[in-house]
Amino acid sequence: MDKTNNNTDYVRWFRNSSPYINAFRDRTFVIAFGGEMLTDAQFAPLVHDLALLNSLGVRLVLVHGARPQIEAKLNERNAAINYVHGRRLTDDTALTCVKEATGTVRIEIEALLSMGVSNTPMDSADIRVVSGNYVIAQPLGVRDGVDYLHTGEVRRINDMSIHGHLDEGTIVLLSPIGYSPTGEVFNLTVQDVATAAAIQLQADKLIYLVDSDGILDQEQKLIRELTLAQIETMQREQTLSLPEESEKCLDSAMEVCRAGVPRTHLVNRHTDGGILLELFTRDGLGTLITAESFDDMRQAAIDDVGGLLELISPLEEKGILVRRSREWLEMEIDHFTVVERDGMIIACAALYPFAEEKIGELACLAIHPDYQKQGRGESLYHYIEKLARQTGLQKLFVLTTHTAHWFQEKGYQMADIKDLPVQRQAMYNYQRNSKVFIKTL
């Protein structure tokens, strides 16, 4: 029994992931992580996931950090560890430690990637990785009276060279070190390098592997999706309280979104297979940050009929909605508005105007069970109401057997069948005995 359930779950997961497999081919992902991934021995399991993404045609740019390794080198020298406003103050001694630690981390990562993924189905996978002086930097200079010395900021990324390697299927590895045209070396942050790389490479995704589950709300519950507008509101109302790392990643996510990178993901680095769960499941594992809402509300098209049938069929079986055939939906599709999430229809509603009576019917309002109680029903309802007003309608009516209270809360009043347009009265199903509610707009 358990084996059968496992097989069914696997088949369902594989089928659900197939749209992403196709969509991610030839896409550029920038994946950033701290040096803790190596000190905590978490990079080896990550190699399998990177190899899988690489084999699926995803163009990968890895940006690694080295903070714990740098601080270990400083401690060996009994040197001071200085941070000002969250940035390392890099003097000559610190720069030497940065070079040593970063070089060691880079070599370790290249070695682990070169090992491939032994004792796995991808044992023979050939993972090619390249690194180099792709990050051009300049000194951070003096800020608020503090000279940051060898701490720098990204000036630009050698995107042409990186794209050349990505075109060949090679993984590009970027370190938190930059070089100036005059031969100077600067210590950079992971977020600076990842942000610049994502923007200049016009990446499709920027993914941060972080210590937390993502962005949490005031009740410490994971926020799965945030838009720029929502983040700005939360910052203005001071309802965001984040650890330093998450705050830096959030700032980076906002910057790249404004620059045209569609999506940034914050994924818990401690979760085995976290990247795969985030990328190949509809709601992911961590926090997704986008410039606009992840959902797409639009007028339905003929290609949506299959998705509509999947959405409304369970409700029809329960008697909540009237049964509608594929042929009927195809003929009536122009009346439907749908909410799409990553290729899946998760909500729908239909508006039938009776122009002469200046009244319309709101019908077939349905939300997928996985997305209920998240405000989507409210958003879709208000959209239909706005559409009705724009069409010149003065009233809306609904026929319902299960959701009378929900509509009454929206201002609908109990009515009689004779209050409906004559044409709609003729189509009333007395066997269902639906209640009639009308609202003046």
Secondary structure, DSSP 8 states (H G I E B T S, - for coil): -HHHHHHHHHHHHHHHHHHHHHHHTT-EEEEEE-THHHHTT-HHHHHHHHHHHHHTT-EEEEEE--HHHHHHHHHHTT----EETTEE-B-HHHHHHHHHHHHHHHHHHHHHHHT--TTSTTTT----EEE-S-EEEEE--EETTEE-BTBEEEEEE-HHHHHHHHHTT-EEEE-SEEE-TTS-EEE--HHHHHHHHHHHTT-SEEEEEESSSS-B-TTS-B--EEEHHHHHHHHHTT-----HHHHHHHHHHHHHHHTT--EEEEEETTSTTHHHHHHHSSS-SSEEEESS-SSEEEE--GGGHHHHHHHHHHHHHTTSS----HHHHHHHGGGEEEEEETTEEEEEEEEEEETTTTEEEEEEEEE-GGGTTSSHHHHHHHHHHHHHHHTT--EEEEEESS-HHHHHTTT-EEE-GGGS-HHHHHT--TTTT-EEEEEE-
